[in-house]
Amino acid sequence: MTFDDAKGEIDSLVETKWQQDLLDKAFSELREEYAPTVEMTMDQYTLLAEHRNNAVKRVDKVGILEFMSAYSEMMTDFNHLTLMHAWLHPELVKVVD
């Protein structure tokens, strides 16, 4: 379940504007902490996707090596936590120019 799915289900239970405001603020803070949008260029996204696809094809230690390879190639652009968010949840990636 995504944040949007959960919020949609809870939204139907909200009865007042102050409850909605409180809910919106809470979900915004949770999303920023646990599912932040990761902005990267198409080239960066392609590089990450290639390493991720290589890792998915393997069931041994190569998966972590693929992540480490992607990180070493992109560490000037992203810290390890941001890149791990994008690695584990590619739906959080927003491709920008």
C-alpha positions in Angstrom: 0.0 0.0 0.0 1.3 3.4 -1.0 1.0 6.6 1.0 -1.6 7.8 -1.5 -3.6 4.6 -1.1 -3.6 4.8 2.7 -4.4 8.5 2.7 -7.3 7.8 0.3 -8.8 5.3 2.6 -8.4 7.5 5.7 -9.7 10.6 3.8 -13.1 9.0 3.5 -13.3 8.9 7.3 -12.5 12.6 7.8 -15.4 14.8 8.9 -14.0 18.2 9.5 -11.5 20.6 7.9 -9.2 20.6 10.9 -9.0 16.8 10.8 -8.2 17.0 7.0 -5.5 19.6 7.6 -4.0 17.5 10.4 -4.1 14.4 8.2 -2.5 16.2 5.2 0.3 17.6 7.4 1.0 14.1 8.9 1.1 12.4 5.6 3.3 15.1 4.1 5.8 14.7 6.9 5.7 10.9 6.7 6.1 10.9 2.9 9.1 13.3 3.1 10.8 11.1 5.7 10.0 7.6 4.4 9.2 8.0 0.7 10.8 11.2 -0.6 10.8 11.9 -4.3 14.2 11.4 -5.8 15.0 13.7 -8.7 17.5 12.5 -11.3 18.2 12.9 -15.0 17.3 10.3 -17.5 20.9 9.2 -17.8 21.1 8.8 -14.0 17.9 6.8 -14.0 19.0 4.6 -16.8 22.3 3.8 -15.1 20.4 3.0 -11.8 17.9 0.8 -13.7 20.6 -1.1 -15.5 22.4 -1.9 -12.3 19.1 -2.8 -10.5 18.0 -5.1 -13.4 21.4 -6.8 -13.3 20.9 -7.3 -9.5 17.4 -8.7 -9.9 18.6 -11.4 -12.3 21.0 -12.7 -9.7 20.2 -14.4 -6.3 23.7 -14.3 -4.9 26.0 -11.5 -3.5 26.1 -9.8 -6.9 23.0 -7.8 -6.0 24.8 -5.7 -3.3 27.8 -5.3 -5.7 25.4 -3.9 -8.3 24.1 -1.3 -5.8 27.7 -0.5 -4.8 28.7 -0.1 -8.4 25.7 2.3 -9.1 26.6 4.2 -5.9 30.2 4.6 -6.8 29.2 5.9 -10.2 26.6 8.3 -8.8 28.0 9.2 -5.3 28.8 12.7 -6.3 25.1 13.3 -7.1 23.4 11.4 -4.3 24.1 10.3 -0.8 23.7 6.5 -0.1 20.3 6.9 1.6 18.7 8.8 -1.3 20.1 6.3 -3.8 18.8 3.4 -1.7 15.3 4.9 -1.7 15.5 5.1 -5.5 16.9 1.5 -5.7 14.2 0.0 -3.5 11.3 2.1 -4.7 11.9 3.2 -8.3 8.3 4.7 -8.3 9.7 7.5 -6.1 12.0 8.6 -8.9 11.1 11.7 -10.9 13.1 12.2 -14.1 14.0 15.8 -14.6 16.0 17.6 -17.3 
